[in-house]
């Protein structure tokens, strides 16, 4: 490193330190999970805390109030959706014999006529398929590995649920002080550039989240009302569930549609239920794609549908379910960075000089 001047050597050491710090964060992913969730939720709740503080509510009390509202809404969603899922799974278990009879009476003959396949849908066939699958593997090792994964995941969820409110409270109380300390750590030569970059990201995310929240609320109301008018017993939880999942493009709508089809199959068991779901969800998709999203969210992210699908797949592969959930907000940050890189490239000698 003798060919580098002292300033360049110091820069390289700081880059190495930053890489080591990132690796440390990656190694402590499980420990940092509650803090990451708290930061994400805190970003959403901080405007409400600031609003209460401006109206002469002590900040600690404002933080506690917003956390209680968030926990109440989360509990309402869980208590609304989970019992319905349990009820539908119980109904599905009871109706499996009748569903198999219908498949044997309608689907099996067509498979035989069209493709020459002799298939019989029966409980014995399902049990044999499962037993053959288990017989081809080491059942004990499979069960033990599943128990290990399940227990570790359960412990992680319990620890996150226990620590999250506490971490979130202290983070919201010190939100602005933490932001000022982070700002003070920015090198002076890049201070204005990085702050402008951060403000641009903050504005883009704020507009996107506000618009997406409006879309979620409107669609939750629409699906709940539409399914209720069609006569569904589980209209409210399925409608709310579908509206919330709209936050995850394509995946959310597909999951809500599958849940509604299952409810139609269990409650009606005929063509009416399927047609009702098709009409309600078809109109909902048109409403979301051509009216709500363009008007309320618009092209703020500047991403084409192909880019959205790629972001969902890429973040899902890297970070699992939570990567899918945060794919679009994270893509907003990436898009801002790419726009700045494009500006630098277009103003560089590499682009302009022949």
C-alpha positions in Angstrom: 0.0 0.0 0.0 3.0 2.3 -0.3 1.7 3.6 -3.6 -1.3 5.1 -1.8 -1.2 8.4 0.0 -2.3 8.6 3.7 -5.8 9.8 2.9 -6.4 6.9 0.5 -5.0 4.3 3.0 -7.4 5.7 5.6 -10.3 5.4 3.2 -9.4 1.8 2.5 -9.3 1.0 6.2 -12.7 2.6 6.8 -14.1 0.6 3.9 -12.7 -2.6 5.4 -14.2 -1.7 8.7 -17.6 -1.1 7.1 -17.4 -4.5 5.3 -16.5 -6.2 8.6 -19.4 -4.4 10.4 -21.9 -5.5 7.7 -20.6 -9.1 8.0 -21.1 -8.9 11.8 -24.7 -7.6 11.3 -25.3 -10.5 8.9 -24.0 -13.0 11.4 -26.3 -11.6 14.1 -29.4 -11.6 11.9 -31.5 -13.6 14.4 -30.5 -11.2 17.3 -31.1 -8.1 15.2 -34.6 -9.2 14.0 -36.6 -7.4 16.7 -34.6 -4.2 16.1 -35.2 -4.4 12.4 -38.9 -4.9 12.9 -39.0 -2.1 15.4 -37.2 0.3 12.9 -39.7 -0.5 10.2 -42.7 -0.1 12.4 -41.2 3.0 14.0 -40.8 4.6 10.6 -44.6 4.0 10.1 -45.6 5.2 13.5 -43.2 8.2 14.0 -45.4 10.7 12.0 -48.3 9.9 14.4 -46.0 10.4 17.4 -44.8 13.7 16.0 -48.4 14.8 15.4 -49.4 14.0 19.0 -46.2 15.8 20.2 -47.1 18.9 18.3 -50.5 18.9 20.0 -48.8 19.1 23.5 -48.9 15.4 24.3 -45.6 14.3 26.1 -43.5 12.3 23.6 -43.3 9.2 25.9 -47.1 9.1 26.2 -47.5 9.7 22.4 -45.2 6.8 21.7 -47.1 4.5 24.1 -50.4 5.6 22.5 -49.3 4.8 19.0 -47.8 1.4 20.0 -51.1 0.5 21.8 -53.1 1.4 18.6 -50.7 -0.7 16.5 -51.0 -3.7 18.9 -54.8 -3.4 19.0 -55.0 -3.4 15.2 -52.7 -6.4 15.0 -54.7 -8.3 17.6 -57.9 -7.5 15.8 -56.5 -8.8 12.5 -55.2 -12.0 14.2 -58.4 -12.7 16.1 -60.5 -12.0 13.0 -58.5 -14.2 10.6 -57.1 -17.2 12.6 -60.5 -18.5 13.8 -61.8 -18.4 10.3 -58.8 -20.3 9.0 -59.3 -23.0 11.7 -63.0 -23.3 10.9 -62.4 -23.6 7.2 -59.7 -26.3 7.7 -62.0 -28.2 10.0 -64.8 -28.0 7.4 -62.4 -29.1 4.7 -61.4 -32.1 6.7 -65.0 -33.2 7.1 -65.9 -32.6 3.5 -62.9 -34.4 1.9 -65.0 -37.6 1.3 -67.8 -35.7 -0.5 -65.2 -33.7 -2.5 -63.4 -37.0 -3.5 -66.8 -38.4 -4.7 -67.4 -35.3 -6.9 -63.9 -35.6 -8.3 -64.5 -39.3 -9.2 -67.8 -38.4 -10.7 -66.7 -35.4 -12.8 -62.9 -35.1 -13.2 -61.9 -38.8 -13.4 -64.1 -39.6 -16.4 -62.8 -36.6 -18.3 -59.2 -37.5 -17.6 -60.0 -41.0 -18.9 -61.8 -39.8 -22.0 -59.3 -37.0 -22.9 -55.9 -38.5 -21.8 -56.6 -42.2 -21.2 -55.7 -41.9 -17.6 -57.3 -44.2 -15.0 -57.3 -42.2 -11.8 -59.4 -42.9 -8.7 -59.6 -40.1 -6.1 -60.0 -41.7 -2.6 -58.8 -41.4 0.9 -56.9 -44.6 0.5 -55.0 -43.1 -2.4 -54.0 -40.0 -0.4 -52.9 -42.1 2.5 -50.9 -44.4 0.3 -49.2 -41.4 -1.4 -48.2 -40.0 2.0 -47.0 -43.3 3.3 -45.0 -44.0 0.1 -43.4 -40.5 0.5 -42.5 -41.2 4.1 -41.3 -44.7 3.3 -38.8 -43.4 0.7 -37.1 -41.2 3.3 -35.8 -41.6 6.8 -38.9 -40.6 8.7 -37.2 -40.2 12.1 -34.5 -37.9 10.8 -37.1 -35.9 8.8 -39.3 -35.5 11.9 -36.4 -34.5 14.1 -35.1 -31.9 11.6 -38.6 -30.5 11.3 -38.9 -30.3 15.1 -35.6 -28.5 15.3 -36.5 -26.0 12.7 -40.0 -25.6 14.2 -38.7 -25.1 17.7 -36.0 -22.6 16.7 -38.5 -20.7 14.6 -41.0 -20.7 17.5 -38.4 -19.4 19.9 -37.4 -16.7 17.5 -41.0 -15.6 17.1 -41.6 -15.5 20.8 -38.4 -13.6 21.5 -39.3 -11.1 18.7 -42.9 -10.6 20.0 -41.6 -10.1 23.6 -38.8 -7.6 22.7 -40.6 -5.7 19.9 -42.8 -3.4 22.0 -40.0 -2.5 24.3 -37.5 -1.8 21.5 -40.1 0.1 19.6 -41.0 2.3 22.5 -37.4 3.4 23.2 -36.7 3.8 19.5 -39.6 6.1 19.0 -38.8 8.1 22.1 -35.2 8.7 20.8 -36.1 8.8 17.1 -35.0 12.3 16.3 -31.9 12.1 18.6 -30.8 8.9 16.8 -31.4 10.6 13.4 -29.3 13.6 14.5 -26.4 11.4 15.7 -26.5 9.5 12.4 -26.4 12.8 10.5 -23.4 14.0 12.6 -21.5 10.8 11.5 -21.8 11.6 7.8 -18.4 12.9 6.4 -18.7 16.7 5.9 -17.6 16.6 2.3 -20.6 14.3 1.4 -23.0 15.7 4.0 -25.3 17.7 1.7 -25.3 14.9 -1.0 -26.1 12.1 1.4 -28.8 14.1 3.2 -30.4 15.0 -0.1 -30.3 11.3 -1.0 -31.9 10.4 2.3 -34.6 13.1 2.0 -35.5 11.8 -1.5 -35.8 8.2 -0.2 -37.9 9.4 2.7 -40.3 11.4 0.5 -40.7 8.5 -2.0 -41.3 6.0 0.7 -43.8 8.2 2.5 -45.8 8.8 -0.6 -45.8 5.2 -1.5 -46.8 3.9 1.9 -49.6 6.5 2.3 -51.0 5.6 -1.1 -50.6 1.9 -0.5 -52.3 2.1 2.8 -55.3 3.9 1.2 -55.5 1.2 -1.5 -55.4 -1.6 1.2 -58.2 0.0 3.2 -60.5 0.6 0.2 -59.9 -2.9 -1.2 -60.5 -4.5 2.3 -63.8 -2.7 2.5 -64.7 -3.6 -1.1 -63.9 -7.3 -0.8 -65.7 -7.6 2.5 -68.8 -5.9 1.2 -68.7 -7.8 -2.2 -68.4 -11.2 -0.5 -71.1 -10.3 2.0 -73.5 -9.3 -0.8 -72.7 -12.6 -2.5 -73.8 -14.4 0.7 -70.4 -15.6 2.1 -70.4 -16.4 5.8 -66.7 -15.4 6.1 -66.9 -12.2 4.1 -65.4 -9.9 6.7 -62.2 -11.9 7.5 -61.5 -13.0 4.0 -62.1 -9.5 2.7 -59.8 -7.9 5.3 -57.2 -10.5 4.7 -57.3 -10.0 0.9 -57.1 -6.2 1.3 -54.1 -6.4 3.6 -52.2 -8.8 1.3 -52.6 -6.4 -1.6 -49.5 -4.8 -0.2 -47.5 -7.7 -1.7 -48.3 -7.5 -5.5 -49.5 -10.6 -7.3 -48.7 -12.9 -4.3 -51.3 -11.1 -2.1 -54.1 -11.2 -4.6 -53.4 -14.8 -5.5 -53.5 -15.8 -1.8 -56.7 -14.0 -1.1 -58.3 -15.5 -4.2 -57.3 -19.0 -3.2 -58.8 -18.4 0.3 -62.0 -17.1 -1.2 -62.3 -20.1 -3.6 -61.8 -22.5 -0.7 -64.6 -20.7 1.2 -66.9 -20.9 -1.8 -66.2 -24.6 -2.2 -66.9 -25.3 1.4 -70.0 -23.2 1.8 -71.7 -23.5 -1.6 -70.1 -26.5 -3.3 -71.6 -25.5 -6.6 -70.9 -23.2 -9.6 -72.6 -20.2 -7.9 -69.8 -19.8 -5.3 -67.0 -20.0 -7.9 -68.8 -17.5 -10.2 -69.4 -15.1 -7.3 -65.7 -15.2 -6.4 -64.7 -14.7 -10.0 -67.0 -11.6 -10.3 -65.9 -10.0 -7.0 -62.2 -10.6 -7.4 -62.3 -9.8 -11.1 -63.9 -6.4 -10.5 -61.5 -5.9 -7.6 -58.5 -6.5 -9.7 -59.7 -4.0 -12.4 -60.5 -1.5 -9.7 -57.0 -1.8 -8.2 -55.0 -1.9 -11.4 -56.8 0.8 -13.4 -58.2 3.2 -10.8 -56.9 2.9 -7.2 -53.2 2.2 -7.8 -52.7 4.7 -10.6 -54.6 7.4 -8.7 -53.3 6.8 -5.1 -50.0 5.2 -5.6 -49.3 6.1 -9.2 -45.9 5.5 -10.8 -44.0 6.8 -7.8 -41.6 3.9 -7.8 -41.1 4.1 -11.5 -41.1 0.3 -11.8 -42.6 -1.7 -14.6 -44.6 -4.9 -13.9 -41.6 -7.0 -15.0 -39.4 -5.1 -12.6 -41.9 -5.6 -9.8 -42.0 -9.4 -10.4 -38.2 -9.5 -10.5 -37.9 -7.6 -7.2 -40.4 -10.0 -5.6 -38.5 -13.0 -6.7 -35.0 -11.6 -5.9 -35.8 -10.3 -2.4 -37.8 -13.5 -1.7 -34.8 -15.7 -2.7 -32.5 -13.6 -0.6 -34.6 -12.9 2.5 -37.5 -15.3 2.4 -41.1 -14.2 3.2 -40.1 -10.9 4.7 -38.0 -10.2 1.6 -41.2 -10.5 -0.4 -43.1 -8.3 2.0 -40.4 -5.5 1.9 -39.5 -6.0 -1.8 -41.2 -2.8 -3.0 -40.1 -0.4 -0.3 -36.5 -1.8 -0.6 -36.8 -1.4 -4.4 -37.7 2.3 -3.8 -34.3 2.8 -2.1 -32.5 1.0 -4.9 -34.3 3.0 -7.5 -33.2 6.3 -5.9 -29.6 5.0 -5.8 -29.8 3.9 -9.5 -31.1 7.3 -10.6 -28.2 9.1 -8.9 -25.7 6.7 -10.4 -27.3 7.3 -13.8 -26.9 11.1 -13.3 -23.2 10.6 -12.4 -22.7 8.4 -15.5 -24.3 10.8 -17.9 -22.2 13.6 -16.5 -18.9 11.6 -16.6 -16.2 11.7 -19.2 -16.7 8.0 -19.9 -20.1 8.9 -21.4 -19.5 12.3 -22.9 -16.0 12.1 -24.4 -15.6 10.2 -27.7 
